[in-house]
């Protein structure tokens, strides 16, 4: 299945761009999975094994936070064009909506001094010192900030930390039983080695998520391949079965949902185009994870790496990732 894409994935390890790769390609009911390379290079080398948990980083945004927001819209609790100040009265702008945050078109900008040295409550408070800049509704500027505020919207509705909501509203109903915000260290692939934290393993890599803990809606989830396969299959099947959502809300993911309808993002997800000129949903995670789901063709590509081990940045990975996605979109439809 998709041999050229598989070759490019093997080259990530062969070229020593990442320590190891775990991938799955789904094509209707068929599945091709492999894992190869190493889970860890330093302080000692350890072989990669099956079903280890990965820090999926920003995939948390779409697996967790976006799914909760879709559930709230589907159940009529909120609307995509609801103002954020409706839920967060202290919010600093009366134009920004759920749609803006989901599509990264809010224009929120600014600088939080010593951000990574603040405590949880200090950082949450500091978010309200930001402002909306000139890119509002005009450009997609990808940041974590929108998802952090969406996490707070979710908390205002459920009355509990956003990660607890994700557990109860997404992980448990979808039977993603091996996924966790607090995994056992030995079950996880390590990420970066830093002077401050040493070898980061079983604890979220992202600095903001590390500070915010269960109050973070932008990162923090650890998942094994089996659960991401289950999530992808659920997305593909849910579009027609409506077992979780009451409406056909997943069809809305196949449209550009930015305010101008031409900036290439939908609710939570980025968009890619297959060779039939159909939209696919796509997202990446800083640690070296990425997920593409073609809801119409019932295909998916799931790739898990720890490209930030032992150190970051790793810009060559970003170039190769784009090549892999482009090849997959070409090859899978031939």
Buried (B, 14 or more C-beta within 10 A) or exposed (E): EBEEBBEBBBBBBEEEBBBBBBBBBBBEEEEBBEBBBBBBBEEEEBEBEEEBBBBBBBBBBBBBBBBBBBBBBBEEEBEBEBBBBBBBEEBBBEEBBBBBBBBBBBBBBEEBEEBEEBEBEEBBEBBEEBEBEEBBBEBBBEBBBBBBBBBBBBBEBBEEBBBBBBBEBBBEEBEBEBBBBEBEEEBBBBBBBBEEBEBBBBBBBBBBBBBBBBBBBBBBBBBBBBBBBBBBBBBBBBBEEBEBBEEEBBEBBBEBBBBEEEBEBBBBBBBBEBEEEBBBBBBBBBBBBBBBBBBBBBBBBBBBBBBBBBEBEBEBBEEBBEEBBEBBBBBBEE
